[in-house]
Structure formats: structure tokens, C-alpha cells
């Protein structure tokens, strides 16, 4: 369980995360949605200690992120941001192997190697494992990074806009994979999404943010309502039900 | 094992052999007279060259790791300019005699302390007090470099021409004038820095992945980078105080190491860079001294080659 109390972060005088209180239960997929500049990515970065908060508290399974050693947290929680640039030349297997660092401090044991192969297999990267990252397409590279995060074998996985720059097919495959990670591996996945329909189709819970605050946090069906969505995005959004899933229509 | 796995190890072995040959040639070629004297005299020189090669190579590798940039070297932080400024200030206020009269150990001590202090201040100010932008730090370093250079230039213009000429002579890097009495203390400083480095060496590869990934993988980022910057400061200060300012040498050997190894992991790049540094300095010095009977030109040649590599890297980076 991730417990966030009164979390605030300012850039200059404007708060980008403004007194957030939120509890994210263990298990399942939670999507954070909201308009641009709502503070979604900042919230994720604050939880994962990539950014220093101004005030408030964050606990991951009872471990306070301020007082817990970074290496201990790295065995509980991992984060992947959008920026995938790496200055050195690595193969997919090298990159995935870095996921074992919190457990092995760089000296891979036989058990670590097995975990690496498992993570590579989970993303169907076997054929690409010995290729260099700069030889891969954007979608393949994204999969390699996800594989590294899964290899870190943390209970909590944070993904910041994992669908960025992916076409429809790759985006859908990525979301299926995230669902599998939650269902088969028992991960708690928290992700920032722009596409409300992907969020609706694949998540268990949705957290909606606006201007640095949480405006809604509830199971999918409660958020995917015309009036709720309209108030989050300040625009008309219709909702239709298909196969028991709710789809927002906002193209007209 | 596939070739990719074996290549860096083979390269390291080959480099070690070449470095040994260079050292042997340096010790024995053209030796006349008492062997005991020659071995001691050249041995201390060899030790000095190795120490300088090690310091410059390691500090450059680490600096590139923490900045995530393959064309930076620590000298860009204004170290060379500060060295020039310290000497210029001494000569300007106390005359050239002072530079000669002050015992070398005291001079060395002052230079190391000033340069390490400057770096620590800069790193602390820009990096640890909330700002955390490494690029800002590098930029400020460059600006300080320009400031130091201009201050030195200003004082040098007002100086008595003879003092200026004598000063100028001491400002060019010379691998030939390493003072043997400074080796002990230099060695101790470099050893201390290296022991600290050894304890955190496992996190270097992870740092290369960038700040966010390093934190996610559990590296205590700020503390770790501060420590590495401290190690760099000591290494650069020692090597600059020993031989004078060298700008592109580190870039030369580290770039070569990357090309030869084809594998950016530190367990290969660190030793390969050090060995290449030793080969360049010791081998180059041997060839120049024994074959061409030149004296202090090595630094010029090395800086020329390093400069070429720097331009090459810039152009290649721009083309990408």
C-alpha cells in the first residue's frame, strides 16, 4: 500500500502538486489521468523520490521514503520515466541485467541471470537480447526498458506515460503486458496515462488530477461517467458501454 | 564465449603488454653508466608518469560518467586556468624569485589545496544545495575558467617582461619536470582517493544510465555523485600540480579506450584508459627522448592529438 499525506511540491510559487492525500492499495493497475500540467508525472516522481518534495509524507508498505535507505526502497518500488536516452552503448541483456542491481550490487549470481532471462522472456525479447539498444525501434526499446523494470522485481512499478510514441498496436500490447504483470506477477502498477479509454479498459482504479490536486480517486466505473469526465477535462465527454467496458467519446 | 564478451578482456591484456614494453624501454634504452643510478633515477620518473596517467585517465572517466557526456573532461571546469592564476598571482605579487624560493612541497600543497577547494566549493554550491543541475555546474565552471584566464592575462600584461617569460615557461605542461620529492605525498593522495573509489565502484555503471534510473535502482545519488566529484577534484589537482595543465589528454585516452573496448562498462574502460595513458606518456616520452632526442615536446603532441579527437567527437555528435 502506498500512503501519501499532504504532499506538496512547488515550482517557484506555483504548486504543481498541492496538498495531495491518496492511498493506493496493493495489487492491480491504477491509472493517473488528467489534463496537461495537472501534476500527474510530478506526483509519480515524488512518490519514487526522483524529485524532492517541499512537504508531506510518502510511505511505501510502511517505509517512509525520507528515512528509508535508497537501496532498500529500490527493492520495493521501481519507476520508469519517458526519457529513454542512455549515453553508453548497451545490449538489451545488459540493460535488463541492471534491474538486478538493487539485489546483487552489480555482481550477477546464477539466480540473477535466471531472473534476467525470465524478464526478457516475459516481454518476448529473446531474439533481440544481444542487440544494442540503438539498433532497436522505439517500441522495442520501450519494451527493453519495461523488461529492466520488471527484472528489478519490485512489488510496486511506476510507469510515466508508457504509451508515449507507441502506435496503436504497440500501445495495446503494452497495456496487455501491464495487465499481465499485475495479474500473473502480482505487481502493483501505477501509471500516468493520457488516453482515458486505455485507462478505462485496462485499469482497476483511476486517479484523476487537476491543477495539482486529486479530484477523483475511485474504481473505473465511477470515474468513467460523462459528468465526472467532463468536469476533469472541461469538455463534453460522452460515455458508452461496450462489452462491459466504458468508452469515452470526445471526438465530435 | 562470443567475441563481444571476450574482446574487452583481450584488449586489456594487449594494452598491459604494450604498457610493460613501454616501461621496460623507458627504463633501459640508451642507458650508460651505473645501473643502480639509472634504475633509481628513471624509476622515480616512471612512477611519476604512471601516477599522472592514472590520475588523468580515472578522473576523466568518472567525470564523463557523472555528467553522462562523452566529450567532457574535468579540465573544462577551469582547473587549468586556476593553476595558471595561482602561479601568476604568486609571481605578480612576490616576483619570480618567490616561485623559485618557496619550497616545492609548500607550493605543491598550496596548489592542491586551492584547486581541490575551488572544485569542492563549486560542486557544493551548484550541486548539493538544491540546484542539482550538472550542466549548470559545467557552464559555471567554464565561465570561471574564462574569468581566471582573463585575470591571469591582465596581471601578466602588467608584469615585468623577464618575470613574465620565466613564468610562461612554468605554465606549459611538462611531463619531464615531475619533482621526485613530491611523489610520496602525491601517491598517498591518489591512493586515498582510489580506495574511496574502490568502495563505490559497483555503482559507476548504474550512474551511467542517468540520474533517474540510478535513483530508481537504489543509488543514493546525491551523496554518491558528491563523493565522486571529490575524488575527481583530488586527482585533477594532484596531476595538474605535478605536470601543469593538460586539457585533452584525458579525452584522448578515454575515447581511445571506448573505441578499443567497444564496451562502456567501467571494469573495462577504467583499466583500459589508465593503460592507454601510461602507454602514451611513458612510450611517448621514451620515443621523444631516446629516438628523437627532443625534450619537453610530448605535452604538445599529446594535446594536439587530443584536440583532434575532441573536434572529431564534436563533428560526429553534430552529425547525429
Interface residues (C-beta under 8 A of the other chain):
Chain A: X48 X49 X50 X52 X69 X70 X71 X72 X73 X74 X75 X78 X79 X80 X81 X83 X85 X86 X87 X88 X89 X90 X94 X98 X99 X101 X102 X105 X106 X107 X130 X149 X152
Chain B: X2 X4 X68 X69 X70 X130 X202 X203 X205 X206 X208 X209 X210 X211 X212 X213 X215 X216 X217 X218 X219 X220 X221 X262 X263 X264 X265
